[in-house]
Amino acid sequence: MFDGGGEMKIQIIGPSGSGKSTLARYMAERLGVTWIDTDSRYFWADEDFREETPVEERRRRYREDVEALDGYVVSGSVKSWNGEN
């Protein structure tokens, strides 16, 4: 069992509706790290899910978050818009 010390960086990917967010939220809670939901945090610019955030802005936000956190669990794929991860 992870004791909460050090770095724990996990990315969960999979098809829509497969439970990525549910699993990531659960894991983050159990591990005591931050859960990052890429769709709500980076992809959508509005609450109605109609306007996408520009790719460069998504990349900037993602970089800032992962550099600031010692540990996290990411749900969703960033590969299509963030070739770095």
Secondary structure by P-SEA (a helix, b strand, c coil): ccccccbbbbbbbbccccaaaaaaaaaaaaacbbbbccccccccccccccccccaaaaaaaaaaaaaaccccccccccccccccc
